[in-house]
Amino acid sequence: MRKLVLYPLSFLYGIVVFIRNYLYDTGILESRDFKIPVISLGNITVGGTGKTPHVEYLIDLLHDKFTVAELSRGYKRKTRGFKLVETDTPVTEAGDEPLQIKRKFPDITVAVCENRVKGIEKLFNSGNSVSPDVILLDDAFQHRRVYPGINILLIDYNRPIKEDMLLPAGRLREGAAQVRRANIIIFTKCPPQELTPIKRRILQKEINLRPYQEMFFTTYHYEKIKSVFSGVEIPDDFYRQENYSILIVTGIAFPRLIPDYLKQFAGESQMLSFPDHHNYSVADIEMIMSKFNAIGNKNKIIITTEKDAVRFQGMKDLEEDFKKVLYFLPVKVEFLNEEGKIFDKKILNYVGENKSNREIFNRQVRSKS
């Protein structure tokens, strides 16, 4: 019944999105081509496709060979405008994902700006001693004011877009036909055992893969848990005994894969799920600890995500009892069937062949300042 009420709103939303895309497609609204290596990575649905691990994959691929800058909106930050993110920037000023990336890759430039055109210009005129060879735009598939050299679209394998609807009745930010704008389409969170050649062909047909597009498949590889706060020891018998009780705490979209993975190491697990990008309060911590203390097993820990860990680290006056039992589960992206080699080569070739345009653009920007 609730969805029936939302159908008219989805229809109106769809009209607005269609008109906007039409204006960009016909050139009435201009997309800025910066003539420098710009890689956009985003999705067509609301949250939960694994953007941050894929951005980190790109950074890991590029940062030893090129000067990398990552630019995002900084979702849920309490500041506005352009801001360079440092490892000690408060999460409220940067957003959780940019801060997570900066702490993991301190040698790259990380910036936030809701206006990506101004953000890119600022990256070349912001007091940086070195201009970037390549800019990674996070969550920018709908940000059409910038025309990227490579446009990567992520689709959650477990949530087919063909069965979805536009907001607010569904999760689609825009119609499935807009998949055509992507150069690369990656199906994420794939269960390797299910991805048969027949299934690949079905997915290729469902998204109507064009000759100019390439399709890849990735899965998650979870690493060993790490302590959120320094000085906390890792329980070295966690992966050996299977007698631990786990309280899983997440503030991400669609966290189902985490308990599915952790159940193999735990005698029991419980889960507290908060909204995506949730800003934890003192009351939340009290509720978490109340649920944790109610677990009878003496071998028990709390496990959260890397993104949530950044938010917990930004909280003041946390009790030591909470800090010493809190761990996070790192995640990395892996391409299936050695397709990563093809993907890596495409990205490296694009950046290597176009980075020389950086100096021309750099002079143009600084001559205007």
C-alpha positions in Angstrom: 0.0 0.0 0.0 2.8 2.4 0.9 4.5 1.8 -2.5 1.2 2.6 -4.3 1.2 6.0 -2.6 4.8 6.6 -3.8 4.2 5.7 -7.4 3.0 9.2 -8.4 6.1 10.7 -6.7 8.4 8.3 -8.6 6.7 9.3 -11.8 7.2 13.0 -11.1 10.8 12.4 -10.1 11.4 10.4 -13.3 10.2 13.3 -15.4 12.6 15.7 -13.7 15.5 13.3 -14.1 14.6 12.6 -17.8 14.5 16.4 -18.6 17.8 17.0 -16.8 19.6 14.1 -18.7 18.0 15.3 -22.0 19.4 18.8 -21.5 22.9 17.4 -20.9 22.6 14.9 -23.8 21.6 17.6 -26.2 24.3 20.0 -25.0 21.8 22.6 -23.7 23.5 22.1 -20.3 27.2 21.8 -20.7 29.4 19.0 -19.4 33.0 20.2 -18.7 35.8 18.2 -20.3 39.0 19.0 -18.4 41.3 17.2 -20.9 43.1 15.6 -18.0 42.7 12.1 -16.6 39.4 12.1 -14.7 37.9 8.8 -13.6 34.3 8.8 -12.2 33.0 6.0 -10.1 29.4 5.8 -9.0 26.1 3.9 -9.1 22.6 4.2 -10.3 21.0 3.1 -7.1 21.0 4.6 -3.6 23.9 3.3 -1.6 25.4 -0.1 -0.9 27.2 -1.0 -4.1 30.7 -0.8 -2.6 32.0 2.5 -3.9 34.7 3.0 -1.3 36.4 -0.4 -1.6 36.5 0.2 -5.4 37.9 3.7 -5.0 40.6 2.2 -2.8 41.3 -0.4 -5.4 41.9 2.3 -8.0 44.1 4.3 -5.6 46.1 1.2 -4.7 46.6 0.6 -8.5 47.6 4.1 -9.3 49.3 5.9 -6.4 52.8 4.3 -6.8 53.0 5.3 -10.5 51.1 8.6 -10.6 50.1 11.6 -8.4 46.5 10.8 -7.4 43.8 13.1 -6.1 40.4 11.8 -4.9 37.5 14.2 -4.9 34.1 13.6 -3.3 31.1 15.5 -2.0 31.8 14.5 1.6 28.4 13.2 2.4 27.0 14.3 5.8 29.8 16.6 6.6 28.9 19.8 8.4 31.0 22.0 6.3 30.5 23.4 2.8 32.8 24.4 -0.1 36.2 23.0 -1.0 38.3 21.5 1.7 41.5 19.4 1.7 41.2 16.4 4.0 44.1 15.6 6.3 44.5 12.5 8.5 43.5 14.6 11.6 40.5 16.4 10.0 37.4 15.8 12.1 34.9 13.5 10.5 32.3 16.2 10.8 34.3 18.4 8.4 35.3 15.7 5.9 32.8 12.9 5.9 33.5 9.4 6.9 34.6 7.9 3.5 37.1 10.7 2.5 38.7 10.5 6.0 38.9 6.8 5.8 40.7 7.0 2.4 43.1 9.7 3.5 44.1 7.7 6.6 44.6 4.6 4.5 46.5 6.5 1.7 48.1 9.5 3.4 50.4 10.2 0.4 47.5 11.1 -2.0 45.4 14.3 -2.1 41.9 13.9 -0.8 39.4 16.8 -1.1 35.7 17.4 -0.7 33.5 19.8 -2.6 29.9 19.6 -3.5 30.7 21.4 -6.8 32.9 19.0 -8.7 33.9 21.6 -11.4 35.1 24.0 -8.7 36.7 21.2 -6.8 38.8 20.1 -9.8 39.9 23.6 -10.4 40.8 24.1 -6.8 43.0 20.9 -6.8 45.2 22.7 -9.3 45.1 26.0 -7.5 44.9 25.2 -3.8 48.4 25.6 -2.6 49.3 22.0 -3.5 53.0 21.7 -4.3 52.3 19.0 -6.8 49.4 18.9 -9.3 47.6 15.6 -9.7 48.2 13.3 -12.7 44.7 11.8 -12.2 41.5 12.7 -10.4 39.1 10.1 -9.0 35.6 11.4 -8.6 33.7 9.4 -6.0 29.9 8.9 -6.3 29.8 11.1 -9.5 27.7 9.1 -12.0 24.9 11.6 -11.7 27.2 14.6 -11.5 27.0 15.5 -15.2 28.7 18.9 -15.0 32.0 17.0 -15.4 32.6 14.8 -18.4 35.0 12.1 -17.2 37.5 10.3 -19.4 36.3 7.0 -17.9 32.9 6.6 -16.3 32.6 3.5 -14.1 29.2 2.3 -13.0 28.8 -0.1 -10.1 25.8 -2.4 -9.8 25.2 -4.7 -6.8 24.9 -8.2 -8.2 22.4 -9.1 -5.4 20.0 -6.2 -6.3 19.2 -6.3 -10.0 18.2 -2.9 -11.3 15.8 -4.4 -13.8 13.5 -5.3 -10.9 13.8 -1.9 -9.3 11.9 1.4 -9.5 12.8 5.1 -9.4 12.9 6.9 -6.1 11.0 7.1 -3.7 9.1 3.9 -4.5 12.4 2.2 -5.4 16.1 2.7 -5.1 17.0 4.0 -8.6 18.4 7.5 -8.8 17.7 7.5 -12.6 16.3 5.1 -15.2 18.1 2.0 -16.1 18.6 3.3 -19.7 21.2 5.6 -18.3 23.6 2.7 -17.9 24.5 3.6 -21.5 26.6 6.5 -20.2 29.1 4.1 -18.5 32.3 3.0 -20.2 32.9 0.3 -17.6 30.2 -1.6 -15.7 31.2 -3.6 -12.6 28.9 -6.0 -10.9 29.9 -6.0 -7.3 29.6 -8.4 -4.3 29.4 -11.3 -6.7 29.2 -14.9 -5.2 31.9 -16.6 -7.3 30.2 -20.0 -7.3 27.1 -18.5 -8.9 28.7 -16.6 -11.7 28.5 -19.1 -14.5 29.0 -18.3 -18.2 25.2 -18.4 -18.6 24.6 -16.0 -15.8 27.2 -13.6 -17.3 25.3 -13.6 -20.6 22.0 -13.0 -18.8 23.4 -10.0 -17.0 25.0 -8.7 -20.2 21.6 -8.9 -21.9 19.7 -7.3 -18.9 21.9 -4.2 -19.0 21.9 -4.1 -22.8 25.7 -4.0 -23.0 26.9 -1.8 -25.8 30.0 -2.4 -28.0 31.8 0.5 -26.4 31.3 -0.8 -22.9 33.2 -3.4 -20.9 31.7 -5.5 -18.1 33.6 -6.9 -15.1 32.7 -8.8 -11.9 34.2 -8.3 -8.4 33.8 -9.9 -5.0 34.8 -8.9 -1.5 37.8 -10.3 0.3 37.7 -9.8 4.0 41.0 -9.4 5.9 41.7 -10.2 9.5 39.9 -7.9 12.1 41.8 -4.9 13.4 41.4 -2.9 16.6 39.6 0.5 16.1 41.7 2.1 18.8 45.4 1.9 19.3 46.8 -0.1 22.2 44.0 -2.7 21.9 45.3 -6.3 21.3 43.8 -8.5 18.7 42.3 -11.7 20.2 44.7 -14.2 18.6 42.4 -17.2 19.2 39.4 -15.6 17.4 40.0 -17.4 14.1 40.9 -20.7 15.8 38.3 -21.6 18.4 34.9 -20.6 17.0 33.7 -20.0 20.5 33.4 -16.3 20.3 30.2 -14.3 20.5 30.1 -11.3 18.2 28.0 -8.2 18.3 28.1 -6.7 14.8 27.4 -3.0 14.6 27.0 -1.3 11.2 26.0 2.0 9.8 26.2 1.1 6.1 23.7 0.3 3.4 22.9 -3.4 3.0 25.4 -5.0 5.5 24.1 -8.6 4.9 27.4 -10.0 3.6 29.2 -9.2 6.9 27.2 -11.5 9.2 27.3 -14.2 6.5 31.1 -14.0 6.5 31.6 -13.8 10.3 29.3 -16.7 11.2 32.0 -19.2 10.3 34.2 -17.9 13.1 31.7 -17.3 15.8 29.6 -19.6 18.1 26.9 -16.9 17.9 26.4 -13.5 16.5 24.0 -10.7 16.9 23.6 -7.5 14.8 22.7 -3.9 15.4 22.1 -2.1 12.1 22.0 1.7 11.9 21.3 3.8 8.8 24.0 4.5 6.3 26.5 7.2 7.4 25.0 7.2 10.8 26.4 9.6 13.3 26.6 7.7 16.6 25.4 9.4 19.8 26.1 8.7 23.4 22.7 7.0 23.6 23.7 4.7 20.7 26.9 3.7 22.6 24.9 3.0 25.7 22.5 0.8 23.7 25.4 -1.1 22.0 27.1 -1.7 25.4 23.8 -2.8 27.0 23.3 -5.4 24.2 27.0 -6.4 24.4 26.9 -6.9 28.2 23.8 -9.0 28.0 25.8 -11.7 26.0 26.7 -14.4 28.5 29.8 -15.7 26.8 33.1 -14.3 28.3 34.7 -14.5 24.9 32.9 -11.7 23.1 33.8 -8.7 21.0 32.1 -6.0 18.9 32.9 -5.9 15.2 32.1 -2.9 13.0 33.0 -1.7 9.5 36.0 0.4 8.5 33.7 3.3 7.7 32.0 3.1 11.1 35.4 2.8 12.8 36.2 6.3 11.4 33.1 7.7 13.0 33.8 6.0 16.4 37.4 7.3 16.3 35.9 10.8 16.0 33.8 10.6 19.1 35.1 12.1 22.4 35.1 10.6 25.9 34.3 7.1 24.9 34.5 4.6 27.8 37.5 2.3 27.8 35.3 -0.7 28.3 33.8 0.1 24.8 37.2 0.8 23.2 38.9 -2.3 24.3 36.2 -4.6 22.7 35.8 -2.8 19.4 37.3 -4.1 16.2 36.6 -3.5 12.5 36.6 -5.8 9.5 38.7 -4.6 6.6 37.5 -5.4 3.1 39.2 -5.4 -0.3 37.9 -5.8 -3.8 38.9 -8.8 -6.0 38.1 -9.2 -9.7 36.9 -12.6 -10.8 38.5 -14.9 -13.3 41.7 -12.8 -13.5 39.7 -9.9 -15.2 41.6 -7.6 -12.9 44.5 -7.7 -15.3 42.4 -6.4 -18.2 40.8 -3.7 -16.0 44.2 -2.6 -14.6 45.7 -2.3 -18.0 42.8 -0.2 -19.3 43.1 2.2 -16.3 46.9 2.5 -16.4 47.0 3.0 -20.1 44.3 5.8 -19.9 46.1 7.7 -17.2 49.6 7.2 -18.7 48.5 8.4 -22.2 46.6 11.5 -20.9 48.6 12.7 -17.9 50.7 15.0 -20.1 47.6 17.3 -20.5 47.9 18.1 -16.8 50.6 20.8 -17.3 48.5 22.5 -20.0 45.5 22.6 -17.8 47.6 23.6 -14.8 48.8 26.7 -16.6 45.3 27.6 -17.8 43.9 27.4 -14.2 46.7 29.4 -12.6 46.6 32.1 -15.4 43.0 32.8 -14.4 43.8 33.1 -10.7 
